[in-house]
C-alpha cells in the first residue's frame, strides 16, 4: 500500500486572505437591469466592485463613470454573475456594497428635497422585494425622508428590489434597524406622530392628516395578510384606514403606501 503524502498546510496569511474574500463576497449585492445599474454607476456614494455586461448592454449604458466593464457572452451571463435564470438583467449587472445611510436620527431629521412636512415610512415585516422597491419609488416621489424597516424579517437590498425601485434605491434612504419598536419610540421622542395603517383603523386617513396638519408623520404599514404586529400597533399614536378599503388583503401594501403618502403630503 502506497504511503499517503501529508497534505501541506496553508500559510496563515493565505487562510486569512480567503476568509476576507468570502466575508467581502457575503457583504456585496448584484444589481441588475440597465436602469438600476446606470443609476448605481452614477451614485458617488455607492461602492462598486465589478461591472459585468454584454456588448449590447455596455453601449446602451452610456457613461460608466470610470468602471472597467467585463464583457461577457449573453449565453453565459447568468452563470457568470450567479443570477437566477428568471432575473430580467438586460445584459447588465453591477456588484456593489450596500449603501450606508447613517443613524436613525441622522436620516429622520435630514430634510428631504421638496417636502411639505417631515414624513417617514416604517415597514413591519414587509419581505417582498418588489413591494419594498415600489414603496421606495413612492417615498421618493412624495418627498419622504426615509423608509425604515427591521433588519430581520424585511426585504434586504437586492437586485430585484433595486430593479423594482427603478433608481430610487440610490437616492431614497432605506434604513434597516435592529428593533423596529425601539426605532418607533425614538421617532416619537424626535417629535414624529406614528400613524399606523390598517383596515380596521379608527379614522379615515385624510381626516386624520387634516387634524395633524404640519406635524411630522411616520406612516407605519404591516405586511399583507398579517398586518402590523401587536407591539407595533400599540406603539402607534393613531391607527387609520384608507377610505373604501375594507382591509389590506384587498389593497397591495405598496399601493396602500402610495395612497397614504399622497394623503399625508397633501394635508
C-alpha positions in Angstrom: 0.0 0.0 0.0 1.4 3.3 -1.1 2.3 5.7 1.7 -0.1 8.8 1.7 1.7 12.1 1.3 0.6 14.5 4.1 -1.4 17.5 2.8 0.5 20.7 3.0 -1.0 23.2 5.5 -1.9 26.5 4.0 0.0 29.5 5.4 -1.9 31.6 7.9 -1.8 34.6 5.6 -3.4 32.6 2.8 -6.2 31.4 5.1 -6.8 34.9 6.3 -7.0 36.2 2.8 -9.5 33.6 1.7 -11.7 34.3 4.8 -11.6 38.0 4.0 -12.6 37.3 0.4 -15.5 35.2 1.5 -16.6 37.8 4.0 -16.4 40.5 1.4 -18.4 38.5 -1.1 -21.1 38.0 1.5 -21.4 41.7 2.0 -21.9 42.5 -1.7 -25.1 42.7 -3.8 -25.6 42.2 -7.5 -27.7 44.9 -9.0 -29.1 44.1 -12.5 -31.1 45.8 -15.3 -30.0 48.8 -17.3 -31.8 51.4 -15.2 -30.7 50.1 -11.8 -27.1 49.7 -13.0 -27.0 53.1 -14.7 -28.2 54.8 -11.5 -25.8 52.9 -9.3 -22.9 53.8 -11.5 -23.8 57.5 -11.3 -24.1 57.4 -7.5 -20.8 58.5 -5.9 -21.8 57.2 -2.5 -22.1 53.6 -3.9 -19.1 51.4 -3.5 -18.7 49.4 -6.8 -16.8 46.2 -7.2 -17.5 44.6 -10.7 -19.4 45.6 -13.8 -20.4 42.6 -16.0 -22.1 43.4 -19.3 -22.8 42.1 -22.7 -21.5 44.1 -25.7 -25.0 45.4 -26.5 -25.7 46.5 -22.9 -22.4 48.4 -22.5 -23.3 50.5 -25.4 -26.8 51.2 -24.0 -25.5 52.1 -20.5 -23.6 55.1 -21.8 -21.2 56.7 -19.2 -19.6 54.0 -17.0 -18.2 56.6 -14.6 -14.7 55.2 -14.6 -15.7 51.5 -14.2 -13.9 49.0 -16.3 -16.5 46.6 -17.7 -16.1 42.8 -18.0 -17.7 41.9 -21.4 -19.3 38.5 -21.4 -21.3 36.4 -23.8 -25.2 36.7 -23.4 -25.4 32.9 -23.3 -23.4 32.5 -20.2 -24.3 35.8 -18.5 -26.5 34.3 -15.7 -23.7 31.8 -14.8 -21.0 34.5 -14.8 -22.7 36.6 -12.2 -24.7 33.9 -10.4 -28.1 35.4 -11.1 -31.3 33.4 -11.1 -32.5 32.4 -14.6 -35.7 34.4 -14.3 -33.8 37.7 -13.5 -34.5 40.3 -16.2 -31.0 41.6 -16.3 -30.9 43.1 -19.8 -27.3 42.1 -20.0 -26.0 44.4 -17.2 -25.0 43.5 -13.6 -23.1 45.5 -11.1 -21.6 44.1 -7.9 -21.8 46.7 -5.1 -21.6 47.2 -1.3 -24.9 48.1 0.4 -25.4 51.8 0.9 -24.7 53.4 4.3 -27.3 56.0 5.1 -26.2 56.8 8.7 -28.0 56.6 12.0 -31.8 56.7 12.6 -31.6 60.3 13.9 -29.4 61.4 11.0 -31.9 60.0 8.5 -35.1 61.0 10.3 -34.0 64.6 10.9 -32.5 65.3 7.5 -34.8 67.5 5.4 -35.9 65.9 2.1 -35.9 67.9 -1.1 -39.4 69.5 -1.8 -41.0 68.1 1.4 -44.2 69.7 2.5 -43.9 68.3 6.0 -41.4 65.8 7.7 -42.5 62.4 6.5 -41.2 58.9 7.1 -42.5 55.4 6.2 -41.9 52.4 8.5 -42.5 48.8 7.3 -43.3 45.9 9.7 -42.3 42.5 8.2 -42.7 43.6 4.6 -40.5 41.0 3.0 -41.4 41.1 -0.7 -38.6 43.0 -2.5 -41.0 44.1 -5.2 -43.3 45.7 -2.7 -40.4 47.4 -0.9 -39.0 48.6 -4.2 -42.3 50.1 -5.2 -42.6 51.8 -1.8 -39.2 53.3 -2.2 -40.3 54.8 -5.5 -43.4 56.3 -3.9 -41.4 57.6 -1.0 -39.1 59.4 -3.3 -41.9 60.8 -5.4 -43.9 62.2 -2.4 -40.8 63.5 -0.6 -40.4 61.1 2.4 -37.2 61.4 4.3 -36.7 57.6 4.5 -38.2 54.2 4.5 -37.4 52.3 7.8 -37.6 48.5 8.3 -36.3 45.9 10.8 -33.0 44.3 9.9 -34.7 40.9 10.3 -38.0 39.9 8.5 -37.7 42.6 5.9 -36.6 42.7 2.3 -32.8 43.2 2.1 -31.1 45.3 -0.5 -31.2 43.0 -3.6 -31.1 43.2 -7.3 -34.9 42.5 -7.5 -35.6 45.3 -5.1 -33.3 47.8 -6.9 -34.9 46.9 -10.3 -38.4 47.5 -8.9 -37.3 50.7 -7.2 -36.2 51.9 -10.7 -33.3 54.0 -9.4 -34.9 55.2 -6.1 -32.7 52.8 -4.1 -29.8 55.1 -4.9 -31.5 58.2 -3.7 -34.1 57.3 -1.2 -32.8 56.2 2.2 -33.7 52.6 3.1 -32.7 52.1 6.7 -32.9 48.7 8.4 -32.8 48.9 12.2 -32.1 46.3 14.8 -35.5 46.7 16.6 -38.5 48.4 14.9 -40.5 49.1 18.1 -37.4 50.8 19.7 -36.9 52.8 16.5 -40.5 53.9 16.5 -40.2 55.0 20.1 -37.1 57.0 19.2 -39.0 58.7 16.4 -41.7 59.7 18.9 -39.1 61.3 21.0 -37.9 63.2 17.9 -41.4 64.6 17.5 -42.9 62.3 14.9 -46.5 61.2 15.2 -46.8 57.5 14.4 -49.8 56.7 12.2 -50.4 53.0 11.6 -52.5 51.9 8.6 -55.0 49.1 9.0 -58.3 48.2 7.5 -59.9 48.4 11.0 -58.4 51.8 11.7 -60.4 54.3 13.8 -60.5 57.2 11.4 -60.1 57.7 7.6 -56.5 58.7 6.8 -57.3 62.0 5.1 -59.4 63.2 8.0 -56.6 62.3 10.5 -54.0 64.0 8.3 -56.1 67.2 8.2 -56.2 67.2 12.0 -52.4 66.8 12.1 -51.6 69.4 9.5 -48.0 70.4 9.6 -46.9 67.8 12.1 -44.1 65.3 11.4 -45.6 62.0 10.5 -44.3 58.4 10.3 -46.7 56.1 8.4 -46.5 52.5 9.6 -47.5 49.7 7.4 -47.6 45.9 8.0 -47.2 43.0 5.6 -50.1 41.9 3.5 -52.2 39.4 5.4 -50.8 39.5 9.0 -50.5 43.3 9.0 -48.7 45.1 11.8 -47.6 43.1 14.8 -49.4 43.8 18.1 -46.5 45.6 19.7 -46.1 47.8 16.5 -49.7 48.7 16.5 -49.7 49.6 20.3 -46.7 51.8 19.7 -48.6 53.9 17.1 -50.3 57.1 18.2 -53.1 56.6 15.8 -54.4 53.8 13.6 -56.1 55.0 10.5 -57.7 53.4 7.4 -57.6 54.2 3.7 -61.3 55.0 2.8 -63.2 52.4 1.0 -60.6 49.7 1.6 -62.1 47.1 3.8 -58.7 45.7 4.7 -55.2 45.4 3.2 -55.9 42.0 1.9 -57.7 43.8 -0.9 -55.1 46.6 -1.3 -51.5 45.8 -2.1 -49.2 47.2 0.6 -47.2 49.2 -1.9 -50.4 50.7 -3.3 -51.6 51.5 0.2 -48.2 53.2 0.9 -48.6 55.4 -2.2 -52.1 56.4 -1.3 -51.1 57.2 2.3 -48.0 59.2 1.2 -50.2 61.2 -1.2 -52.7 61.9 1.6 -50.0 62.9 4.1 -48.3 65.2 1.7 -51.5 67.0 0.7 -52.7 67.7 4.3 
